[in-house]
Amino acid sequence: MINKIQRLITDKYYRFGILQSKGFFKKMNDRKYLEMMYQFKLGKPLNLDTPRSFNEKLQWLKLHDRNPIYTQMVDKYEAKKFVASIIGEEYIIPTLGVWDHFEDIDFSELPNQFVLKCTHDSGGLVIVRDKSAFDTKKARRIINQSLKRNFFYYGREWPYKNVKPRIIAEQYMEDEKSKDLPDYKIHNFGGIPKVILVCRDRFTGQGLTEDFFTDTWTHLDVKRPNHENASARIESPSDLEEMLDLAKKLSEKIPFLRTDFYTINGKIYFGELTFFPTSGFDGFEPSSFDDTMGEWIKIDVGGEKGNTK
């Protein structure tokens, strides 16, 4: 405890991180906030004048690439309409309902299995596999806490700032062959898929595993600091080429966009669109991979504000 107090007094970045988690600094200038948060999270200065790494360029894009359509693309309800208009309705997980308040939900009208989530942030997820055992009070607490939160203020991810907080129920999706649904997160640079992150084992004793692959399914010796690679070999999905083609269509002309998909019972389903993975505040092992991916994001820092290429 004494050491924590001493650090709180002497380390301004640690102090910033603690106070930020308590809701301070919402009025701080976006650039200054990102510089402080980047230093706190990654332990090094943020270079916004000549950004090189993937994480640095994500911070630059937060400040300078503010296309209004991005707000629709991160809204978990509205994004389905956007994606369906480009690749087709057949890739969309069915929505069972959308509400402004938890109290508006008539659970008697929902099936025995469903998923609740909030439209405006990365939290507020409730998976219901058996409605007879559904803890309504716990779900209300999770959802209402999420509804109060504006995800923008954590990482200054501009697309989230004006997303309307709502609740959606989605059809519960389960693969007949596997209870674990691998999440294929395709990293696209200017509309070109280059890296695929496979997330697995979320609900196992081992915990979430992450594996990075090239677009030709070569496993990369790369990991995030807090997540191990899977212990078993991960085979390429049979519909990888179709998935990559869909990713190209969704990410065209965007400096960086991550497009997430699932393969369920032999069919591809859209997951979500992400502009700033981990908000650009998590490193890689080896750290050189941060620079490698940074080279693939093409931005014109010397041009006019907001100019990307």
Secondary structure, DSSP 8 states (H G I E B T S, - for coil): -HHHHHHHHH-HHHHHHHHHHTTTTTTS-HHHHHHHHHHHHHSS----SS--SHHHHHHHHHHH---THHHHHHSTTHHHHHHHHHH-GGGS--EEEEESSGGG--GGGS-SSEEEEESSSS---EEES-GGG--HHHHHHHHHHHHT--THHHH--GGGTT----EEEEE----SS-SS--EEEEEEETTEEEEEEEEE-TTSSS--EEEEEETT--B-S-B-TT----SS-----TTHHHHHHHHHHHHTT-SEEEEEEEEETTEEEEEEEESSGGGG----BSTHHHHHHHHHS-B-TTSSTT-B-
